[in-house]
Amino acid sequence: MSNIDLTRIITAEDKTAAEQARRKSALHAERRRRVEAGTVLALSFGSIPVQGRAFDQSVILGLSQRAAALQSAGDTTTTLTYRDADNAMHELTAAQFLELAAAATAWIEAVMQASWTMIDSGQIPADFADDAHWPT
């Protein structure tokens, strides 16, 4: 009679599943890091660096609501003040701010989609943090 407890045997499949679970957790952290670090948005009126921390997203959402109200009222002269990721101040019209907000949202969605594509593949690559897997 063997003293081997077969319930404790770790198979290759078990190791692969454990590694994928570890990578998935690390991938979520990488996605969060990238969103929070932000990007530089190329807009019709110039480039603006943005960050995607929860606070930044809240500011963009709030200013977007004001911009939409201004635009709805036909106001094309009132400006909204936005401080970018480099602490530069921008005075933007409602239309300009809505362009910024749409681009920022699209970029965050692209980062999310990149992570989902890797997760849904069933085989998160070992180099998932490589820039080649993410939008710029």
C-alpha positions as CSV (number, residue, x, y, z in Angstrom):
1,M,0.0,0.0,0.0
2,S,1.4,3.4,-1.0
3,N,1.7,6.4,1.3
4,I,1.1,8.7,-1.6
5,D,-1.9,11.0,-1.2
6,L,-3.1,11.3,-4.8
7,T,-5.3,14.3,-3.9
8,R,-2.1,16.3,-3.4
9,I,-0.7,15.7,-6.8
10,I,-0.3,18.8,-8.8
11,T,-0.8,18.2,-12.5
12,A,0.5,20.3,-15.4
13,E,-3.1,21.5,-15.9
14,D,-3.2,22.6,-12.3
15,K,0.1,24.5,-12.7
16,T,-1.1,26.2,-15.9
17,A,-4.4,27.2,-14.2
18,A,-2.6,28.6,-11.2
19,E,-0.2,30.5,-13.5
20,Q,-3.1,32.0,-15.5
21,A,-4.8,33.0,-12.3
22,R,-1.7,34.8,-11.2
23,R,-1.3,36.5,-14.5
24,K,-4.9,37.6,-14.5
25,S,-4.5,39.2,-11.2
26,A,-1.3,40.9,-12.3
27,L,-3.0,41.9,-15.6
28,H,-5.7,43.7,-13.7
29,A,-3.1,45.6,-11.7
30,E,-1.3,46.5,-15.0
31,R,-4.5,47.7,-16.6
32,R,-5.2,49.9,-13.5
33,R,-1.6,51.2,-13.6
34,R,-1.9,52.2,-17.2
35,V,-5.3,53.9,-16.8
36,E,-4.1,55.8,-13.8
37,A,-0.8,56.8,-15.6
38,G,-2.9,58.2,-18.5
39,T,-1.9,59.2,-22.0
40,V,-1.5,62.2,-24.2
41,L,-4.6,62.8,-26.2
42,A,-4.1,64.2,-29.8
43,L,-7.1,66.5,-30.2
44,S,-8.2,68.9,-33.0
45,F,-6.9,71.8,-31.0
46,G,-3.6,70.3,-29.7
47,S,-2.3,67.6,-27.4
48,I,-3.3,67.3,-23.8
49,P,-1.9,64.8,-21.3
50,V,-4.5,63.2,-19.1
51,Q,-4.6,60.7,-16.2
52,G,-7.3,58.2,-15.4
53,R,-7.3,58.0,-11.7
54,A,-10.8,57.9,-10.1
55,F,-10.5,61.6,-9.2
56,D,-9.5,62.5,-12.7
57,Q,-12.4,60.6,-14.2
58,S,-14.8,62.3,-11.8
59,V,-13.5,65.7,-12.8
60,I,-13.8,64.9,-16.5
61,L,-17.4,63.6,-15.9
62,G,-18.4,66.7,-14.0
63,L,-16.9,69.1,-16.5
64,S,-18.5,67.1,-19.3
65,Q,-21.9,67.7,-17.8
66,R,-21.2,71.4,-17.6
67,A,-19.9,71.4,-21.2
68,A,-23.0,69.5,-22.4
69,A,-25.3,72.0,-20.7
70,L,-23.3,75.0,-22.2
71,Q,-23.4,73.4,-25.7
72,S,-27.1,72.6,-25.3
73,A,-27.8,76.3,-24.5
74,G,-25.8,77.3,-27.6
75,D,-23.1,78.9,-25.5
76,T,-19.9,78.9,-27.6
77,T,-17.9,81.4,-25.6
78,T,-17.9,80.3,-22.0
79,T,-14.8,78.3,-21.2
80,L,-14.1,75.5,-18.7
81,T,-10.8,75.3,-16.9
82,Y,-9.0,72.0,-17.0
83,R,-5.7,71.2,-15.4
84,D,-3.9,68.4,-17.3
85,A,-1.6,65.6,-16.1
86,D,1.4,68.0,-16.4
87,N,-0.4,70.6,-14.3
88,A,-0.9,72.9,-17.3
89,M,-4.1,74.9,-17.3
90,H,-6.4,74.9,-20.3
91,E,-9.4,77.1,-21.0
92,L,-11.6,75.0,-23.2
93,T,-14.9,75.8,-24.9
94,A,-17.7,73.3,-24.3
95,A,-17.1,71.7,-27.7
96,Q,-13.4,71.3,-27.0
97,F,-13.9,69.8,-23.6
98,L,-16.5,67.3,-24.9
99,E,-13.9,66.3,-27.5
100,L,-11.3,65.8,-24.7
101,A,-13.8,63.8,-22.6
102,A,-14.8,61.6,-25.6
103,A,-11.1,60.9,-26.4
104,A,-10.2,60.2,-22.8
105,T,-13.2,57.8,-22.5
106,A,-12.3,56.1,-25.8
107,W,-8.7,55.6,-24.6
108,I,-9.8,54.1,-21.3
109,E,-12.2,51.8,-23.2
110,A,-9.3,50.7,-25.5
111,V,-7.2,49.9,-22.4
112,M,-10.0,47.9,-20.9
113,Q,-10.6,46.1,-24.3
114,A,-6.9,45.2,-24.5
115,S,-7.1,43.5,-21.1
116,W,-10.3,41.7,-21.9
117,T,-8.8,40.4,-25.2
118,M,-5.9,38.9,-23.3
119,I,-8.2,37.4,-20.6
120,D,-10.7,36.0,-23.0
121,S,-8.0,34.3,-25.1
122,G,-7.6,31.8,-22.2
123,Q,-3.8,32.2,-22.4
124,I,-2.7,35.5,-20.9
125,P,0.8,36.0,-22.4
126,A,3.8,36.0,-20.0
127,D,4.8,39.4,-21.4
128,F,1.3,41.0,-20.9
129,A,2.8,44.2,-19.5
130,D,4.7,44.8,-22.8
131,D,3.5,47.9,-24.6
132,A,2.8,45.8,-27.7
133,H,-0.3,44.5,-26.0
134,W,-1.8,47.9,-25.0
135,P,-3.0,51.1,-26.8
136,T,-0.7,54.1,-26.6
